[in-house]
Amino acid sequence: MGKETGFLEYKRVNNGDVPPEERIKTFAEFHKALIPEKRRQQAARCMNCGVPFCQSAMNLGGMVTGCPLHNLIPEWNDEIYKGHDKHAFARLHKTSNFPEFTGRVCPALCEKACMCGQNGDAVTVHDNELYLVETAFANGYIKPVVPAIRSGKKVAVVGSGPSGLAVADELNHRGHSVEVFEREDEIGGLLMFGIPNMKLDKSVIKRRRKLMEDEGVLFRTGVNIGTRSDEKISDRKGSSGLEWTSQKLLEDYDAVVLCCGAKKARPLAVADPEKVKGVYYAVDFLTQTTRALIKASESGVENSSDQQSSDVEKDRVSVEKLRRQGGYIDAAGKNVVIVGGGDTGNDCIGTVIRMGAKSVTALEMMPKPPVERLESNPWPEWPKILKTDYGHEEAICVYGNDPRVFETTVKSVATDKKGNLKSIETVKVAFKDGKLTEVSGTEKTIKCDLLLIAAGFVGCEDYTAEAFGVKRSPRGVVVTSDDSYHITGTKLFSAGDMHRGQSLVVWAIAEGRACAKEVDEFLMGYSNL
């Protein structure tokens, strides 16, 4: 596919980035797309490799490499190269419901398995995908497709993250009537509130919502199915004033799909956010920031004093405007420590830098990965190498050093007389006999006014699972039938992080699509999805 000699003629060129010193002045997306001519050259690099590992989703060495959606990557790369963008998008959309999400936030498992990456640089699959979907929106290739015939079946989807949206999109196009219930006031789940604007602008999610609504999907926001111990019955009522319960959904709908995510945060034993002022879970910190950004963006155009020279900042929320808006956990002038080295930890780094943090330290319990592949980690396995992400780059630019400290965790915290966090004690850790143990004599005290816990999640929240009476595994995820999304003997299904455990957006979409097929078979006796 592509040009037969393209991988020899053209070098890999990524989408450009706004320089760190400029992009930290705003919360806008900062990647700059290539011009179409250059994009076609990048697509031309896709080899006629015979066996496209890029679309395989193989489990090698305990980690997946290749696309979980099995996107037809060589086919649409070939069409991009030939200038057939509309046809290329059609091939992409055949397997992917929301390329505008994965094209922004996916870590590109496809590229890790690309044949070109065996002895050189992989094809820019991730950037090519984003080019296709944004070109499709810009040129009107994407229009509402309303089913001509409805099946008469009603499906309730609880949760509007990527898996819930995928379930709804698939079943709606099949002709079923789909209603999506979301406890927040905006749809998207972690797409909306867990991923910062600079990675995924929220207008992208709102654009998709409008399209799905035009196609017939009904979104009920502000509706919390099931209650926590501190909630009142009224918290289950949506904007319509109607009360929704798990029992009502099971009575009124032909199938109910639970896609509530795995938002139960992994705690840090020595730093309880409920007891220490200045300690927060990362997802709560990011959620508050996003809410404030949404309010700021809806409050009108930036004042002239907010305008910056960079084009990426036009009609975006600057740091100054966010500060005037308020209503979020502000890191300005604070010594920030982030526990956790994953994507969420990196997102926290980028966010606090934009807020004007005095310093940033990121603690990671695992050893520092090698810069290059080890012989024990050959292609096409997932490359277990050091990744310097956008937040790390910005920290190096602002503070002059990489913020990460490996093989280290928090041993204790210290507060002032008012209970405010003032410092933490760290300690080195190492694996001994398969267990993580502290290394005696490595304790160190550092200033800390704001501690963010980004240590991952341990399953779905208790109250939703309890409301529907579903069983959970020791990992905290919903137990379904073997190799299925169906809970045997019920009209309940589950997909996404609530079913799989904490994972990637692309896996959530893949789970949603597969779950929708099972729901369709359950309702109709067969499926053409």
Phi and psi in degrees as a GROMACS rama.xvg file:
@    title "Ramachandran Plot"
@    xaxis  label "Phi"
@    yaxis  label "Psi"
@TYPE xy
67.3028  -155.257  GLY-2
-90.4713  134.031  LYS-3
-55.8974  -36.7387  GLU-4
-108.125  14.3257  THR-5
-59.8919  -41.1016  GLY-6
-67.9088  -17.6297  PHE-7
-89.6099  -29.9432  LEU-8
-87.3654  -31.3971  GLU-9
-119.567  136.549  TYR-10
-86.5097  156.331  LYS-11
-65.1627  132.511  ARG-12
-132.185  116.289  VAL-13
-79.5041  163.768  ASN-14
-56.2792  143.735  ASN-15
-75.1695  159.246  GLY-16
-117.721  141.025  ASP-17
-63.3854  134.67  VAL-18
-54.8096  144.095  PRO-19
-51.6079  -41.567  PRO-20
-65.2315  -22.4983  GLU-21
-91.0163  -44.904  GLU-22
-69.7449  -23.7452  ARG-23
-74.1311  -2.84596  ILE-24
-83.6453  -6.68254  LYS-25
-145.828  164.046  THR-26
-100.434  19.4853  PHE-27
-78.8409  155.439  ALA-28
-58.3891  143.285  GLU-29
-122.718  8.49847  PHE-30
-87.8513  135.398  HIS-31
-107.381  123.272  LYS-32
-71.3968  149.827  ALA-33
-73.7948  157.457  LEU-34
-69.6651  152.862  ILE-35
-50.8889  -39.0126  PRO-36
-59.8138  -44.3766  GLU-37
-68.4286  -34.799  LYS-38
-64.0099  -39.1269  ARG-39
-65.9403  -33.5237  ARG-40
-65.1525  -38.5504  GLN-41
-67.1658  -38.5475  GLN-42
-67.9722  -30.3066  ALA-43
-64.4968  -19.4416  ALA-44
-73.5017  -12.6372  ARG-45
-67.3306  117.912  CYS-46
-79.0924  156.953  MET-47
-84.9608  73.5397  ASN-48
-82.4039  -6.4013  CYS-49
86.5477  -58.0028  GLY-50
-116.486  99.5289  VAL-51
-78.3134  86.1065  PRO-52
-58.239  -22.7523  PHE-53
-57.0205  -27.0808  CYS-54
-109.444  20.7985  GLN-55
-93.0135  -34.363  SER-56
54.3243  54.8508  ALA-57
-84.3162  143.961  MET-58
-97.1522  106.89  ASN-59
-124.171  127.264  LEU-60
62.3904  27.8222  GLY-61
81.9796  4.04869  GLY-62
-133.276  147.24  MET-63
-86.7936  137.551  VAL-64
-130.485  140.624  THR-65
97.7202  157.565  GLY-66
-73.177  122.994  CYS-67
-64.7227  -22.2409  PRO-68
-85.9528  -6.18162  LEU-69
55.3068  41.0887  HIS-70
-54.6077  143.571  ASN-71
-83.1478  63.4547  LEU-72
-59.8713  -49.3934  ILE-73
-59.7383  -34.9831  PRO-74
-65.2784  -49.7257  GLU-75
-78.7483  -20.6524  TRP-76
-65.6762  -40.4882  ASN-77
-62.4737  -41.2998  ASP-78
-69.627  -36.0998  GLU-79
-61.8607  -46.5148  ILE-80
-56.5379  -39.0348  TYR-81
-83.4355  -3.80652  LYS-82
85.7472  13.1337  GLY-83
-95.6346  67.6376  HIS-84
-64.8092  -38.743  ASP-85
-64.3517  -43.4904  LYS-86
-66.9153  -39.2764  HIS-87
-60.0669  -44.2694  ALA-88
-64.2336  -37.6371  PHE-89
-59.0034  -39.0918  ALA-90
-70.8164  -36.1252  ARG-91
-67.1804  -45.2289  LEU-92
-69.3899  -17.9176  HIS-93
-60.7865  -33.4235  LYS-94
-116.338  -9.92751  THR-95
-129.41  119.049  SER-96
-74.6808  -36.7966  ASN-97
-133.93  68.4322  PHE-98
-62.3058  -22.3971  PRO-99
-68.48  -21.3248  GLU-100
-85.0514  -54.9751  PHE-101
-65.3049  -32.1695  THR-102
-66.6006  -12.8199  GLY-103
-106.951  -41.4637  ARG-104
-115.717  -6.34249  VAL-105
-73.8518  138.953  CYS-106
-75.9469  8.16973  PRO-107
62.422  62.773  ALA-108
-59.7385  -28.4311  LEU-109
-59.4408  -45.3535  CYS-110
-67.7525  -29.5338  GLU-111
-68.448  -21.5742  LYS-112
-104.623  2.88676  ALA-113
-63.9502  134.348  CYS-114
-59.7826  -34.03  MET-115
-63.0659  -24.5762  CYS-116
-79.3663  -5.6085  GLY-117
-66.6031  -40.1071  GLN-118
-129.16  11.6487  ASN-119
-162.663  -140.761  GLY-120
-102.211  132.609  ASP-121
-64.3275  161.935  ALA-122
-66.4543  147.738  VAL-123
-79.3727  62.9572  THR-124
-60.3915  -44.4618  VAL-125
-58.7879  -49.7984  HIS-126
-68.5877  -36.0389  ASP-127
-62.6243  -40.2078  ASN-128
-61.9678  -45.9808  GLU-129
-64.0793  -39.5668  LEU-130
-57.7409  -44.847  TYR-131
-63.3431  -48.0599  LEU-132
-70.2309  -38.0812  VAL-133
-71.3646  -33.5331  GLU-134
-65.1138  -39.2559  THR-135
-64.2309  -43.9649  ALA-136
-64.6088  -44.0622  PHE-137
-64.5422  -34.6352  ALA-138
-98.2066  6.24805  ASN-139
77.232  17.1631  GLY-140
-68.7955  -27.7569  TYR-141
-97.0218  113.013  ILE-142
-132.67  156.087  LYS-143
-58.3069  133.017  PRO-144
-117.581  102.379  VAL-145
-93.1353  128.116  VAL-146
-57.195  135.128  PRO-147
-72.2864  -29.6095  ALA-148
-131.607  135.521  ILE-149
-100.368  144.384  ARG-150
-78.9632  -19.6149  SER-151
87.9107  -1.58404  GLY-152
-94.1524  141.766  LYS-153
-113.726  131.856  LYS-154
-124.2  132.574  VAL-155
-105.117  128.662  ALA-156
-113.396  121.665  VAL-157
-99.8207  110.541  VAL-158
109.211  131.444  GLY-159
-118.698  30.6762  SER-160
-73.4713  -170.098  GLY-161
-60.0667  -35.079  PRO-162
-70.7759  -44.8482  SER-163
-61.9004  -40.6304  GLY-164
-65.2073  -38.5478  LEU-165
-66.6777  -43.3236  ALA-166
-58.0095  -49.0425  VAL-167
-62.0738  -43.3442  ALA-168
-63.2946  -45.8304  ASP-169
-65.525  -48.4534  GLU-170
-70.0649  -32.992  LEU-171
-65.0378  -45.4004  ASN-172
-66.2401  -23.1316  HIS-173
-74.0632  -19.529  ARG-174
112.906  0.238114  GLY-175
-81.439  154.802  HIS-176
-89.1621  118.692  SER-177
-116.694  131.065  VAL-178
-121.332  131.387  GLU-179
-109.521  126.608  VAL-180
-105.612  126.293  PHE-181
-132.478  128.743  GLU-182
-74.5697  -26.1372  ARG-183
-81.1787  171.41  GLU-184
-85.7081  -3.91267  ASP-185
-132.349  146.693  GLU-186
-81.4147  167.222  ILE-187
121.775  -19.9548  GLY-188
60.2649  -132.651  GLY-189
-68.5499  -20.0473  LEU-190
-59.8955  -39.6052  LEU-191
-82.2599  -49.38  MET-192
-109.716  -9.80769  PHE-193
-106.765  -12.2905  GLY-194
-116.03  124.585  ILE-195
-63.8136  158.45  PRO-196
-58.0013  -34.9638  ASN-197
-68.4647  -17.144  MET-198
-96.5158  -34.4898  LYS-199
-147.85  99.1868  LEU-200
-64.5079  136.778  ASP-201
-69.6912  -16.0382  LYS-202
-64.0856  -25.9891  SER-203
-66.7267  -40.0081  VAL-204
-70.5874  -41.6464  ILE-205
-65.177  -34.1612  LYS-206
-62.6518  -43.7251  ARG-207
-67.1202  -38.8631  ARG-208
-59.5952  -46.1575  ARG-209
-58.3573  -42.7149  LYS-210
-63.0422  -46.0935  LEU-211
-66.5867  -36.2262  MET-212
-65.4318  -41.0929  GLU-213
-63.3782  -25.4321  ASP-214
-88.2236  -6.2182  GLU-215
116.689  -4.77829  GLY-216
-75.004  135.021  VAL-217
-104.703  122.626  LEU-218
-102.521  127.395  PHE-219
-112.958  100.073  ARG-220
-93.0619  162.616  THR-221
70.566  22.3513  GLY-222
-117.067  115.676  VAL-223
-104.41  108.292  ASN-224
-82.3168  118.557  ILE-225
87.6255  155.586  GLY-226
-125.841  147.994  THR-227
-85.777  168.297  ARG-228
-64.3564  -24.4405  SER-229
-98.1031  10.4325  ASP-230
-104.626  151.11  GLU-231
-93.7877  161.803  LYS-232
-55.8629  -33.9579  ILE-233
-65.3381  -19.6676  SER-234
-67.9451  -11.593  ASP-235
-91.6183  -2.11611  ARG-236
-90.3181  135.829  LYS-237
-88.5282  -169.213  GLY-238
-63.4233  -21.1364  SER-239
-77.8178  -13.9706  SER-240
86.4645  -4.94439  GLY-241
-78.029  147.813  LEU-242
-94.8354  132.447  GLU-243
-119.525  131.343  TRP-244
-130.865  168.049  THR-245
-61.5694  -38.5289  SER-246
-63.7067  -40.7485  GLN-247
-64.4282  -41.3211  LYS-248
-63.0461  -43.6632  LEU-249
-66.6149  -28.7925  LEU-250
-80.8364  -38.0277  GLU-251
-93.2303  -14.5083  ASP-252
-121.352  152.395  TYR-253
-78.3855  -22.9297  ASP-254
-153.751  146.921  ALA-255
-127.794  127.093  VAL-256
-114.55  122.857  VAL-257
-94.0406  113.858  LEU-258
-131.475  55.0136  CYS-259
-91.5995  5.82125  CYS-260
78.3819  -175.071  GLY-261
-126.492  67.0231  ALA-262
-93.3792  11.2847  LYS-263
-79.9712  103.514  LYS-264
-68.6477  141.943  ALA-265
-72.4315  122.527  ARG-266
-78.0571  163.56  PRO-267
-112.202  112.567  LEU-268
-53.9503  -36.7289  ALA-269
-90.3898  -1.84451  VAL-270
-141.251  91.4049  ALA-271
-90.5484  119.398  ASP-272
-57.173  -23.7913  PRO-273
-77.5881  -18.3519  GLU-274
-113.49  -24.0038  LYS-275
-117.159  121.671  VAL-276
-73.2092  127.933  LYS-277
105.918  2.38237  GLY-278
-113.228  129.103  VAL-279
-141.523  151.406  TYR-280
-74.9951  142  TYR-281
-57.5094  -41.1755  ALA-282
-65.9684  -32.0655  VAL-283
-69.8481  -39.9391  ASP-284
-62.5788  -47.2331  PHE-285
-67.6614  -36.5079  LEU-286
-63.2606  -46.2826  THR-287
-61.3452  -39.8892  GLN-288
-63.0266  -44.9599  THR-289
-63.8222  -42.3811  THR-290
-59.1399  -43.6184  ARG-291
-65.3879  -37.8445  ALA-292
-65.1707  -40.0751  LEU-293
-62.7648  -45.0688  ILE-294
-63.3068  -41.5826  LYS-295
-64.5589  -39.8932  ALA-296
-69.7691  -27.9369  SER-297
-86.2167  -7.02756  GLU-298
-87.3324  2.49697  SER-299
123.051  177.838  GLY-300
-72.3527  148.181  VAL-301
-56.985  144.343  GLU-302
-67.9219  156.86  ASN-303
-58.8189  -30.1814  SER-304
-68.2265  -17.7506  SER-305
-87.7041  -15.5883  ASP-306
-68.741  138.053  GLN-307
-115.438  169.483  GLN-308
-78.5697  -25.3979  SER-309
-72.2723  136.932  SER-310
-61.7778  -30.6038  ASP-311
-65.2023  -16.6531  VAL-312
-92.8532  -4.90588  GLU-313
-62.561  132.851  LYS-314
59.0118  25.7733  ASP-315
-114.883  168.484  ARG-316
-89.4967  119.647  VAL-317
-82.0049  166.471  SER-318
-60.3266  -38.8898  VAL-319
-63.0128  -41.2635  GLU-320
-69.8278  -37.8434  LYS-321
-60.5781  -42.6713  LEU-322
-62.9166  -38.2278  ARG-323
-68.9935  -32.723  ARG-324
-66.5386  -47.6111  GLN-325
70.6045  -170.348  GLY-326
84.1342  25.437  GLY-327
-142.949  171.168  TYR-328
-81.8923  105.654  ILE-329
-89.2923  129.562  ASP-330
-97.7043  3.21077  ALA-331
-56.7857  127.407  ALA-332
72.219  9.40666  GLY-333
-104.811  152.796  LYS-334
-86.6333  111.137  ASN-335
-104.695  135.638  VAL-336
-122.097  131.145  VAL-337
-116.576  126.556  ILE-338
-101.181  113.469  VAL-339
129.031  131.8  GLY-340
-108.963  16.6556  GLY-341
-87.3757  -164.394  GLY-342
-60.7784  -39.3216  ASP-343
-65.5517  -40.6597  THR-344
-61.4312  -41.9421  GLY-345
-64.1306  -39.9717  ASN-346
-62.8812  -36.0824  ASP-347
-65.6019  -38.7958  CYS-348
-59.7756  -50.8126  ILE-349
-60.9944  -35.4294  GLY-350
-71.5769  -46.5887  THR-351
-69.6152  -29.3478  VAL-352
-63.2436  -43.3028  ILE-353
-63.9715  -30.2067  ARG-354
-76.6567  -16.2  MET-355
96.292  38.1891  GLY-356
-61.3299  144.175  ALA-357
-70.0939  -39.7229  LYS-358
-153.883  157.916  SER-359
-136.934  128.4  VAL-360
-126.731  131.712  THR-361
-116.56  116.962  ALA-362
-95.9911  129.83  LEU-363
-126.654  129.902  GLU-364
-75.7376  -25.8794  MET-365
-80.2552  156.528  MET-366
-64.8374  156.812  PRO-367
-67.3714  125.074  LYS-368
-68.8069  159.613  PRO-369
-70.4811  156.942  PRO-370
-73.4981  -34.6341  VAL-371
-120.609  160.159  GLU-372
-57.563  141.956  ARG-373
-86.883  160.309  LEU-374
-61.36  -26.8455  GLU-375
-78.8753  -1.36117  SER-376
-129.803  65.2375  ASN-377
-77.2589  160.825  PRO-378
-62.4125  144.399  TRP-379
-96.4914  26.9689  PRO-380
-62.0451  157.768  GLU-381
-58.8187  127.815  TRP-382
-72.8687  114.426  PRO-383
-89.1434  71.0041  LYS-384
-125.43  166.368  ILE-385
-66.9661  127.539  LEU-386
-112.897  120.108  LYS-387
-100.992  103.544  THR-388
-88.2993  -178.648  ASP-389
-61.3219  -37.9828  TYR-390
-65.6678  -39.896  GLY-391
-64.7376  -42.3164  HIS-392
-59.5734  -42.5742  GLU-393
-67.8606  -37.1619  GLU-394
-65.4078  -40.265  ALA-395
-62.709  -40.2036  ILE-396
-65.6323  -43.7883  CYS-397
-81.6008  -43.3375  VAL-398
-106.159  -10.7145  TYR-399
85.8812  6.28687  GLY-400
-154.659  156.327  ASN-401
-67.9924  129.518  ASP-402
-76.4333  -8.67063  PRO-403
-80.7565  135.92  ARG-404
-123.806  113.871  VAL-405
-88.8038  161.883  PHE-406
51.3894  44.9396  GLU-407
-143.489  144.922  THR-408
-142.76  178.452  THR-409
-89.9269  125.191  VAL-410
-92.5323  -38.629  LYS-411
-159.372  165.862  SER-412
-126.693  153.618  VAL-413
-125.596  141.53  ALA-414
-125.123  164.365  THR-415
-85.3402  -173.23  ASP-416
-64.6815  -22.8797  LYS-417
-91.7409  2.82068  LYS-418
86.2492  9.72379  GLY-419
-83.978  137.692  ASN-420
-61.6553  133.908  LEU-421
-127.561  -24.5036  LYS-422
-163.347  164.488  SER-423
-131.944  155.8  ILE-424
-108.554  123.154  GLU-425
-101.522  163.314  THR-426
-149.318  143.718  VAL-427
-72.4338  146.919  LYS-428
-129.366  156.439  VAL-429
-151.669  153.929  ALA-430
-85.0378  125.264  PHE-431
-134.288  120.179  LYS-432
56.0327  37.3927  ASP-433
80.3132  2.51792  GLY-434
-119.726  147.539  LYS-435
-82.5277  121.234  LEU-436
-128.082  152.444  THR-437
-76.2899  145.869  GLU-438
-96.7804  111.763  VAL-439
-60.3655  138.157  SER-440
87.6666  5.22834  GLY-441
-105.509  11.3566  THR-442
-63.0202  145.024  GLU-443
-150.309  135.563  LYS-444
-101.14  130.963  THR-445
-131.81  151.106  ILE-446
-66.757  140.804  LYS-447
-156.747  117.143  CYS-448
-100.637  -20.6982  ASP-449
-142.069  119.314  LEU-450
-115.059  120.902  LEU-451
-111.281  125.79  LEU-452
-97.002  108.977  ILE-453
-121.36  52.1541  ALA-454
-95.4272  16.1406  ALA-455
93.9931  -168.413  GLY-456
-131.026  156.951  PHE-457
-121.119  27.251  VAL-458
120.991  -175.599  GLY-459
-75.0264  158.07  CYS-460
-68.6402  146.104  GLU-461
-60.0121  -45.0467  ASP-462
-66.7292  -32.8092  TYR-463
-69.5348  -45.9457  THR-464
-61.757  -41.3473  ALA-465
-67.1609  -35.9217  GLU-466
-61.3482  -34.5557  ALA-467
-99.6304  -1.2336  PHE-468
67.1562  31.6828  GLY-469
-91.9211  150.67  VAL-470
-83.6294  150.834  LYS-471
-124.575  148.859  ARG-472
-80.1305  172.874  SER-473
-58.3095  -19.8654  PRO-474
-85.4813  -1.11294  ARG-475
82.8032  15.2933  GLY-476
-106.684  158.066  VAL-477
-66.9467  133.641  VAL-478
-87.6342  123.348  VAL-479
-119.441  177.842  THR-480
-60.2363  155.803  SER-481
-56.2275  131.419  ASP-482
52.975  38.0166  ASP-483
-146.611  166.323  SER-484
-107.585  0.742366  TYR-485
-92.6499  138.422  HIS-486
-93.3621  109.015  ILE-487
-51.3608  136.151  THR-488
80.2919  7.63186  GLY-489
-133.09  176.189  THR-490
-98.9762  19.1628  LYS-491
-95.2649  142.23  LEU-492
-134.019  162.725  PHE-493
-146.556  145.487  SER-494
-151.637  166.85  ALA-495
79.2525  -155.102  GLY-496
-61.7493  -29.3908  ASP-497
-65.2063  -26.7659  MET-498
-101.34  -36.2352  HIS-499
-96.9368  -28.6849  ARG-500
99.677  168.278  GLY-501
-50.5109  125.524  GLN-502
-156.702  -160.187  SER-503
-93.8643  158.513  LEU-504
-57.3038  -41.1073  VAL-505
-64.6082  -35.1824  VAL-506
-69.5346  -37.6178  TRP-507
-61.5748  -43.2523  ALA-508
-64.5778  -43.1291  ILE-509
-61.474  -42.5839  ALA-510
-63.8065  -42.3994  GLU-511
-60.6792  -42.4767  GLY-512
-64.3765  -45.0172  ARG-513
-66.9444  -39.2382  ALA-514
-64.2576  -42.5187  CYS-515
-57.7167  -38.329  ALA-516
-62.2981  -42.5082  LYS-517
-67.3996  -39.6196  GLU-518
-61.5236  -42.9713  VAL-519
-61.6936  -43.5409  ASP-520
-62.9633  -38.8309  GLU-521
-63.342  -40.2857  PHE-522
-79.3088  -37.7369  LEU-523
-110.908  -14.161  MET-524
88.6752  -9.11246  GLY-525
-159.436  171.663  TYR-526
-147.341  141.623  SER-527
-110.702  14.4821  ASN-528
